[in-house]
């Protein structure tokens, strides 16, 4: 075996591009400096490659500090970094492929760079992923569409590797460059590649082939089309489940490019077979394909060709298949039309809402509003009132799964716009009230966040008479965590109901929270005030909130007086300098004489907090004397926080 390293040459390569940049297909490649150590290995393969690189003689590259005529070793640079033990260096090298290709020129990229890449596809997955992505953008770097077929060998190799993400990216790049092939090149170069992949010994190549049939089928001759259809049929019945999964996932896409006669004769039978596969992972993918196929067939063929299989899927023994049916139910409804919806889909949807698996019920619940909106107008209200709502009501009473309840609550209020005022008041409001009192916070949030839908239908007065008492009841609940949850929803609720209604019904509730006996409630109420001011504006705060907050400064309970300071800290950020200086600051100064030390040191902390809002003159003439007085306080904590405020505000 030859000695591994004969010599190491330190090369400084400065790539000087004309006028500092090189423009190519709207990409700008700026001047780059490389300092690279190139190791020459004595193996025959690498010696040949280095010899090949030494002949590049690129006119825009110059080399300093070397004693040979070699001007640039772009392939050698790539070899050196690809052999490096550091994965990041190899990854960086791959990401420089476009720069190296520009330096080499289109001919040498085709004849030297691409063969080298094809021969060295044995690396870490992240490097191969970057390579697969780069090659998808190489069309112009190899000479344009006329030579785009030169990119197929390395991408074909990448499409057979074990790692799924690399294969998927290679297939994505192959699909991309397939559109740049002429019809002749597509049959001569691309279609044979698809056949090789489809006939590969390893399942990896066969799974990749499934994603390529649809891009080449429309542009090839009838004879080749027949061969492609046969290859796809073979893959749909492959012995390996992974291949059948890939075929099922692309069945709908492939059906869209086929002629209608072959959809009926070939695709339907494949769909039926895949939907009955022993693997549920294959069957669930067939459901999505069935929706796509249904959009392609005439209405008179749907009942006979597609619906029996879809009905079977809706009752499949695997919950994952039923989940897929529920998830795609709205798309299926649009595809099959109103008559089949009334006769077949309504009963199926009811069954999905009552499914034994929570995930299936949640998926169906998320589709309730959309399903009802897409029902035929002449029978929409009847179907909802006689089939959907009773089922929904029974589900609400029986379920204990929070995920399902949350999904139901997120969509049910949208039905109010479909059913109208009377039906909403009579049938939906009791459901809203029940869910508003649910112990799950997500359920309550979903009801409160969708109140605007109900407000548009029944009006704010009716809404206040029905739902507001429940909200107030929760706001005064004996459990402090329940009260805390309602506080967190209050800004959202205020935005739904508007400022006038809020001032009339809920303002006093928000102020009452400020004197709650639990600190977490008082703290949350303070943050709540800030969010309300952000929503309603500083003028509203000045007239409505600030006077009530400042009035608490005289409360006999020192905890409530401290809450005043906490509110001032929060409100000063959103109310601005004028309101803070004119209304809040005098109260803070007054509280600096409080008998309780905890209040006094919180005064110092408040002055530090609101200091950035005040102008420099106010800081020097008004704030500084108060902090200096507190800095000489008898209490050590008051002294500490006063001195800290003086330091932070630079008032020393």
C-alpha positions in Angstrom: 0.0 0.0 0.0 1.3 3.4 -0.9 2.2 6.0 1.7 -0.9 7.9 2.6 0.5 11.4 2.2 3.3 12.4 -0.1 3.2 16.1 0.6 0.9 18.9 1.7 0.7 22.1 -0.2 -0.7 25.2 1.5 -2.6 27.1 -1.1 -4.2 30.5 -0.8 -6.9 30.9 -3.4 -8.5 34.2 -4.0 -11.4 34.0 -6.4 -11.5 37.4 -8.0 -14.8 37.8 -9.9 -15.2 40.5 -12.5 -16.2 43.7 -10.8 -16.5 41.8 -7.5 -19.4 39.5 -8.3 -20.6 36.9 -10.8 -24.2 36.9 -11.9 -25.8 33.7 -12.9 -29.5 33.1 -13.3 -30.4 35.9 -10.9 -27.9 34.6 -8.2 -25.0 36.7 -7.1 -21.8 34.9 -6.2 -19.6 37.4 -4.3 -15.9 37.3 -4.1 -14.7 34.6 -1.6 -11.3 34.0 0.0 -10.4 30.4 0.7 -7.4 29.2 2.7 -7.3 25.5 2.1 -4.9 22.7 2.8 -5.0 20.1 0.0 -3.6 16.7 0.8 -2.5 14.6 -2.2 -3.1 10.9 -1.7 -0.9 8.6 -3.6 -3.8 6.3 -4.5 -4.2 6.1 -8.3 -7.8 7.3 -8.2 -7.0 10.4 -6.2 -3.8 11.1 -8.2 -5.8 11.1 -11.4 -8.4 13.4 -9.9 -5.7 15.8 -8.7 -4.1 15.7 -12.1 -7.5 16.4 -13.7 -8.0 19.4 -11.3 -4.6 20.9 -12.1 -5.6 21.5 -15.7 -8.5 23.8 -14.9 -6.5 27.0 -15.4 -9.5 29.2 -14.6 -8.8 32.7 -15.7 -10.5 34.4 -12.7 -8.5 32.5 -10.1 -5.0 33.1 -9.0 -2.8 31.3 -6.5 -0.2 32.7 -4.2 2.6 30.8 -2.5 2.7 27.7 -4.7 5.6 26.6 -6.8 3.7 25.0 -9.7 1.6 26.2 -12.6 -1.6 24.9 -11.0 -4.0 27.9 -10.7 -7.0 26.3 -8.9 -8.0 22.9 -7.7 -11.8 23.1 -7.3 -12.3 19.3 -7.4 -9.3 18.8 -5.1 -10.9 21.3 -2.7 -14.1 19.3 -2.7 -12.2 16.0 -2.3 -10.2 17.3 0.6 -13.2 18.6 2.5 -15.3 15.6 1.7 -12.6 13.3 3.3 -12.5 15.5 6.4 -13.6 13.8 9.6 -15.6 16.9 10.5 -19.1 16.4 9.2 -19.7 20.2 9.2 -16.7 20.7 6.9 -18.1 18.1 4.5 -21.5 19.7 4.7 -20.0 23.2 3.9 -18.2 21.7 1.0 -21.5 20.3 -0.5 -23.1 23.7 0.0 -20.3 25.3 -2.1 -21.0 23.1 -5.1 -22.6 25.9 -7.1 -19.5 28.0 -6.6 -17.2 25.2 -7.7 -19.4 24.4 -10.7 -19.2 28.1 -11.8 -15.4 28.0 -11.5 -15.2 24.8 -13.5 -17.6 25.8 -16.2 -20.6 23.8 -17.6 -18.6 21.2 -19.5 -16.2 20.2 -16.8 -19.1 20.2 -14.3 -20.8 17.6 -16.5 -17.7 15.5 -17.3 -15.8 15.7 -14.0 -17.8 17.1 -11.0 -21.0 15.1 -11.5 -19.2 11.7 -12.0 -17.1 12.3 -8.9 -20.3 13.1 -6.9 -22.0 10.0 -8.2 -19.0 7.8 -7.2 -18.7 9.3 -3.6 -22.3 9.1 -2.3 -21.3 7.4 0.9 -21.6 9.9 3.7 -23.6 11.2 6.7 -27.3 11.7 6.0 -27.2 15.5 6.5 -24.4 15.8 3.8 -26.4 13.6 1.4 -29.5 15.7 2.1 -27.7 18.9 1.2 -26.4 17.3 -1.9 -29.8 16.1 -3.0 -31.2 19.6 -2.5 -28.2 21.3 -4.4 -28.6 19.1 -7.5 -32.2 20.1 -7.9 -30.9 23.7 -8.7 -28.1 22.6 -11.0 -29.8 22.8 -14.4 -28.1 26.0 -15.6 -24.8 25.0 -14.1 -24.6 22.0 -16.4 -25.5 23.9 -19.5 -29.3 24.3 -19.4 -32.3 21.9 -20.2 -30.3 20.3 -23.1 -27.9 18.7 -20.6 -30.2 18.4 -17.6 -30.1 14.6 -17.9 -26.5 14.7 -16.6 -28.0 15.3 -13.2 -29.9 12.0 -13.2 -27.1 9.6 -12.1 -26.2 11.2 -8.8 -29.9 11.8 -8.0 -30.7 8.2 -8.9 -28.1 7.0 -6.4 -29.5 9.3 -3.7 -33.0 8.0 -4.4 -31.9 4.6 -3.3 -30.2 5.4 0.1 -31.7 4.1 3.3 -32.5 7.4 5.0 -36.0 8.5 4.1 -35.5 12.3 4.2 -32.6 11.9 1.7 -34.7 9.8 -0.6 -37.6 12.2 -0.4 -35.3 15.2 -1.2 -33.8 13.4 -4.1 -37.3 12.5 -5.5 -38.2 16.2 -5.0 -35.2 17.3 -7.1 -35.9 14.7 -9.7 -39.5 15.9 -10.0 -38.2 19.4 -10.3 -35.8 18.7 -13.1 -38.2 16.4 -14.9 -40.1 19.4 -16.1 -37.0 20.7 -17.7 -36.5 17.6 -19.9 -37.8 17.8 -23.5 -40.4 15.0 -24.3 -37.6 13.2 -26.2 -35.1 13.4 -23.4 -37.8 12.4 -21.0 -38.3 9.0 -22.8 -34.6 8.5 -23.5 -33.2 9.4 -20.0 -35.8 10.0 -17.3 -38.3 7.2 -18.0 -35.6 4.5 -18.0 -34.5 5.9 -14.6 -38.0 5.5 -13.2 -38.1 1.9 -14.5 -34.8 1.1 -12.9 -35.9 2.4 -9.6 -39.3 0.6 -9.9 -37.5 -2.7 -10.6 -34.7 -2.3 -8.0 -33.8 -5.1 -5.6 -34.1 -2.9 -2.5 -37.4 -1.4 -1.4 -35.8 2.0 -1.0 -35.5 2.5 -4.8 -39.1 1.2 -5.4 -40.5 3.6 -2.8 -38.7 6.5 -4.6 -40.1 5.4 -8.0 -43.7 5.8 -6.7 -43.2 9.6 -6.6 -42.0 9.9 -10.1 -44.7 8.3 -12.2 -47.0 11.2 -12.2 -44.4 13.7 -13.5 -43.4 11.8 -16.6 -46.7 10.1 -17.6 -48.4 13.1 -19.3 -45.5 13.8 -21.6 -44.6 10.3 -23.0 -45.9 8.2 -25.8 -48.9 5.8 -25.4 -46.6 2.7 -25.4 -44.5 4.2 -22.6 -47.6 5.2 -20.7 -48.8 1.6 -20.8 -45.4 0.5 -19.3 -45.7 3.1 -16.6 -49.2 2.0 -15.6 -47.9 -1.6 -15.4 -45.0 -0.7 -13.2 -47.3 1.3 -10.9 -49.7 -1.7 -10.6 -46.8 -3.9 -9.7 -45.7 -1.6 -7.0 -49.2 -1.4 -5.5 -49.0 -5.2 -4.9 -45.4 -5.2 -3.8 -44.4 -7.7 -1.1 -42.9 -4.9 1.1 -45.4 -2.8 3.1 -43.2 0.3 2.8 -43.5 0.2 -1.0 -47.3 -0.3 -0.9 -47.5 2.7 1.5 -45.5 4.8 -0.9 -47.8 3.7 -3.8 -50.9 4.4 -1.8 -49.7 7.9 -0.9 -49.2 8.7 -4.6 -52.3 6.9 -6.0 -54.4 10.0 -6.0 -51.7 12.1 -7.6 -51.2 9.5 -10.3 -54.9 9.2 -10.9 -55.1 12.9 -11.7 -52.8 12.6 -14.7 -54.4 9.4 -16.1 -57.1 9.4 -18.8 -60.6 8.8 -17.3 -60.9 5.3 -18.9 -57.7 4.1 -17.1 -58.9 5.7 -13.8 -62.0 3.5 -14.0 -60.2 0.4 -15.3 -56.9 0.5 -13.4 -57.0 3.0 -10.5 -60.3 1.8 -9.0 -59.1 -1.7 -8.7 -55.8 -0.6 -7.2 -57.7 1.7 -4.7 -59.9 -1.2 -3.7 -57.0 -3.5 -3.1 -55.0 -0.9 -1.1 -58.0 0.0 1.0 -58.3 -3.7 1.9 -54.5 -4.2 2.6 -53.5 -6.1 5.7 -51.5 -3.2 6.9 -53.5 -0.3 8.4 -50.8 2.1 7.5 -51.5 1.3 3.8 -55.3 1.5 4.2 -55.3 4.9 5.8 -53.3 6.3 2.9 -55.8 4.8 0.5 -58.5 6.9 2.1 -56.8 10.1 1.0 -56.4 8.7 -2.4 -60.1 7.8 -2.5 -61.0 11.4 -1.9 -58.8 12.5 -4.9 -60.3 9.8 -7.1 -63.8 10.8 -6.2 -63.2 14.3 -7.6 -62.3 12.8 -11.0 -65.3 10.5 -11.6 -68.7 11.5 -12.9 -71.4 11.6 -10.3 -73.2 8.5 -11.7 -70.0 6.4 -11.2 -69.3 7.4 -7.6 -71.8 5.2 -5.9 -70.7 2.0 -7.6 -67.0 2.6 -7.9 -65.9 4.5 -4.8 -68.5 4.7 -2.0 -68.5 1.0 -1.1 -64.8 1.2 -0.3 -65.1 4.5 1.6 -68.0 3.1 3.6 -65.8 0.2 4.5 -63.0 2.5 5.6 -65.4 4.5 7.8 -66.0 1.3 9.8 -62.5 -0.1 9.6 -61.3 -2.1 12.6 -58.2 0.2 12.9 -58.9 3.5 14.6 -56.2 5.1 12.6 -58.1 4.4 9.3 -61.3 5.8 10.9 -59.3 8.8 12.1 -58.2 9.5 8.5 -61.8 9.3 7.2 -62.9 11.8 9.9 -60.0 14.1 9.1 -60.7 14.1 5.4 -64.5 14.1 5.8 -65.1 17.7 4.5 -63.0 17.1 1.4 -64.9 13.8 0.8 -68.2 15.7 1.2 -67.3 18.2 -1.4 -66.1 15.5 -3.8 -69.2 13.3 -3.7 -71.9 15.9 -3.8 -75.1 16.6 -1.9 -77.1 13.4 -2.6 -74.5 11.0 -1.5 -73.8 13.3 1.5 -77.4 13.0 2.6 -77.7 9.3 2.0 -74.3 8.0 3.1 -72.1 10.6 4.8 -74.6 11.9 7.4 -74.9 8.4 9.1 -71.2 7.8 8.7 -70.4 11.2 10.4 -72.8 10.4 13.3 -70.9 7.1 13.8 -67.6 8.9 13.8 -68.8 11.4 16.4 -69.7 8.4 18.6 -66.6 6.4 17.9 -65.1 4.4 20.7 -61.7 6.1 20.2 -61.2 9.6 21.5 -58.9 10.6 18.7 -61.5 9.7 16.1 -64.2 11.6 18.0 -62.0 14.7 18.3 -61.2 14.6 14.5 -64.9 14.3 13.7 -65.7 17.1 16.2 -63.3 19.5 14.5 -65.2 19.0 11.2 -68.7 19.6 12.6 -69.0 23.3 11.5 -67.4 22.7 8.1 -69.6 19.6 7.5 -72.8 21.5 8.4 -71.8 24.5 6.2 -71.4 22.2 3.2 -74.7 20.5 3.6 -77.4 21.2 0.9 -79.2 24.5 1.8 -82.6 23.0 1.3 -82.1 20.4 4.0 -79.2 21.8 6.0 -81.2 23.0 9.1 -83.3 19.7 9.2 -80.2 17.5 9.0 -78.4 19.5 11.8 -81.4 19.6 14.1 -82.4 15.9 13.6 -79.1 14.2 13.2 -76.1 16.3 14.2 -77.2 18.2 17.3 -78.8 15.2 19.1 -75.6 13.2 18.5 -73.5 16.1 19.5 -75.5 16.6 22.7 -75.2 13.0 23.7 -71.5 13.1 23.0 -71.1 16.2 25.2 -72.9 14.4 28.1 -71.0 11.2 27.8 -67.4 12.1 27.1 -64.7 12.6 29.7 -61.8 13.1 27.4 -60.6 16.7 27.6 -59.2 16.6 24.1 -62.5 15.7 22.5 -64.4 18.2 24.7 -62.0 20.9 23.6 -62.5 20.1 20.0 -66.2 20.1 20.3 -66.2 23.5 22.1 -64.0 25.0 19.4 -66.5 24.5 16.6 -70.0 24.2 18.1 -70.5 28.0 18.5 -70.0 28.4 14.8 -73.3 26.6 14.2 -75.1 29.6 15.6 -74.6 31.5 12.3 -76.1 28.5 10.4 -79.1 27.8 12.7 -80.2 31.4 13.3 -81.3 33.2 16.5 -84.2 31.1 17.7 -82.5 27.7 17.3 -79.3 29.1 18.9 -81.2 30.4 22.0 -83.2 27.2 22.3 -80.7 24.5 21.5 -77.1 25.9 21.5 -77.1 28.2 24.5 -77.6 25.3 27.0 -74.6 23.5 25.4 -72.5 26.7 25.7 -73.5 27.1 29.4 -72.6 23.5 30.2 -69.2 23.8 28.5 -68.5 27.2 30.0 -68.6 25.5 33.4 -66.4 22.6 32.3 -63.5 21.9 34.6 -61.1 21.8 31.6 -59.7 25.3 30.9 -59.3 24.6 27.2 -63.0 24.0 26.9 -63.8 27.2 28.6 -61.3 29.1 26.5 -62.7 27.8 23.3 -66.2 28.9 24.3 -65.1 32.4 25.4 -62.9 32.9 22.3 -65.8 32.2 20.0 -68.5 34.4 21.7 -68.4 36.8 18.8 -70.1 34.2 16.5 -73.0 34.0 19.0 -73.0 37.7 19.6 -73.6 38.3 15.8 -76.7 36.1 15.9 -78.5 36.7 19.2 -77.2 40.1 20.2 -75.2 41.3 23.2 -78.2 41.7 25.5 -79.4 38.2 25.0 -75.9 37.0 25.4 -75.4 38.9 28.6 -78.6 37.5 30.1 -77.6 33.9 29.3 -73.9 33.5 29.4 -72.7 36.4 31.6 -74.2 35.0 34.8 -72.2 31.8 34.2 -69.0 33.9 33.7 -69.6 35.9 36.8 -70.3 32.7 38.8 -66.9 31.3 37.6 -65.2 34.6 38.4 -66.4 34.4 42.0 -65.8 30.6 42.4 -64.5 29.5 45.8 -61.6 27.7 44.1 -58.9 30.3 43.3 -57.6 28.4 40.3 -61.0 28.7 38.6 -61.0 32.4 39.3 -57.5 32.6 37.9 -58.6 30.9 34.7 -61.4 33.4 34.1 -59.0 36.3 34.7 -56.7 35.0 32.0 -59.6 34.9 29.5 -60.9 38.4 30.4 -58.9 40.4 27.8 -60.2 38.0 25.1 -63.7 38.3 26.5 -63.5 42.1 26.6 -62.4 42.2 22.9 -65.4 40.0 22.0 -68.0 42.1 23.9 -66.7 45.6 23.4 -65.8 48.5 25.7 -69.3 49.6 26.6 -70.6 46.2 27.6 -67.4 45.6 29.5 -67.7 48.8 31.5 -71.3 48.1 32.3 -71.0 44.4 33.3 -67.4 43.3 33.9 -65.3 46.3 35.0 -66.3 46.0 38.7 -65.4 42.3 38.6 -61.9 43.1 37.4 -61.4 45.7 40.1 -62.7 43.2 42.8 -59.9 40.8 41.8 -57.3 43.4 42.8 -58.3 42.9 46.5 -58.6 39.1 46.4 -57.2 37.4 49.4 -55.0 35.2 47.1 -51.8 36.8 45.8 -51.8 34.9 42.5 -55.3 36.4 41.8 -54.1 40.0 42.6 -51.0 39.5 40.4 -53.0 38.1 37.5 -55.6 40.9 37.9 -52.7 43.5 37.6 -51.5 41.9 34.3 -55.2 41.8 33.2 -55.5 45.6 33.6 -52.5 46.2 31.5 -53.9 44.0 28.7 -57.2 45.7 28.9 -55.5 49.1 28.5 -53.6 47.8 25.5 -57.0 46.8 24.0 -59.1 49.8 24.9 -56.5 52.6 25.0 -54.9 55.0 27.4 -57.8 57.5 27.4 -60.1 54.7 28.6 -57.6 53.8 31.3 -57.4 57.4 32.5 -61.2 57.8 32.8 -62.1 54.3 34.1 -59.2 52.3 35.6 -56.6 54.8 36.9 -58.9 56.6 39.4 -60.0 53.3 41.0 -56.5 52.0 41.2 -55.2 55.1 42.8 -58.0 55.1 45.3 -56.7 51.8 46.7 -53.6 53.7 48.0 -55.7 54.7 51.0 -56.9 51.2 51.8 -56.3 50.2 55.4 -54.9 46.8 54.2 -51.2 47.2 53.3 -51.4 44.4 50.8 -54.0 46.3 48.9 -51.8 49.4 49.0 -49.0 47.4 47.6 -51.3 46.2 44.8 -51.7 49.9 43.9 -47.9 50.1 43.3 -47.9 46.9 41.3 -50.7 48.3 39.1 -48.8 51.6 38.6 -45.8 49.6 37.5 -47.8 47.8 34.9 -50.0 50.7 33.7 -47.1 53.2 33.3 -45.8 51.1 30.4 -49.1 51.4 28.4 -50.5 54.7 29.6 -47.4 56.8 28.7 -45.5 59.7 30.2 -48.3 62.2 30.6 -50.7 60.1 32.6 -47.9 58.5 34.6 -46.4 61.9 35.6 -49.7 63.7 36.2 -51.8 61.1 37.9 -49.7 58.2 39.2 -46.4 59.7 40.3 -47.9 61.9 43.1 -49.5 58.9 44.6 -46.2 57.0 44.6 -44.5 59.9 46.3 -47.3 60.0 48.9 -46.8 56.3 49.7 -43.1 56.8 50.4 -44.2 57.9 53.8 -46.2 54.8 54.5 -45.8 53.3 58.0 -45.2 49.8 56.6 -41.7 49.1 55.4 -42.9 46.7 52.7 -44.8 49.5 51.1 -41.9 51.9 51.3 -39.4 49.6 49.6 -42.0 48.8 46.9 -42.2 52.5 46.4 -38.4 52.5 45.6 -38.9 49.5 43.3 -41.8 51.3 41.5 -39.8 54.5 41.0 -37.0 52.3 39.5 -39.6 50.6 37.2 -41.4 53.8 36.0 -38.2 55.9 35.8 -37.6 55.2 32.1 -41.1 56.6 31.3 -40.3 59.9 33.0 -38.3 62.8 31.6 -34.9 63.7 33.0 -36.0 66.9 34.7 -38.7 65.0 36.7 -36.2 62.4 37.7 -33.7 65.0 39.0 -36.1 67.4 40.7 -38.8 65.0 42.0 -37.8 61.4 42.0 -34.2 61.8 43.2 -35.1 63.6 46.5 -37.7 60.9 47.4 -35.2 58.1 46.7 -32.5 59.8 48.7 -34.9 60.1 51.7 -35.7 56.4 51.3 -31.9 55.6 51.1 -31.6 56.9 54.7 -34.6 54.9 56.0 -34.1 52.9 59.2 -35.2 49.7 57.4 -32.4 47.9 55.7 -34.6 46.6 52.8 -35.9 50.1 52.1 -32.3 51.4 52.0 -31.2 48.6 49.7 -33.9 49.1 47.1 -33.7 52.9 47.2 -29.9 52.7 46.6 -30.4 50.2 43.8 -33.0 52.5 42.1 -30.6 55.5 42.4 -27.9 53.4 40.7 -30.0 52.0 38.0 -31.5 55.5 37.1 -28.1 57.1 37.3 -29.2 59.6 39.9 -26.1 59.4 42.1 
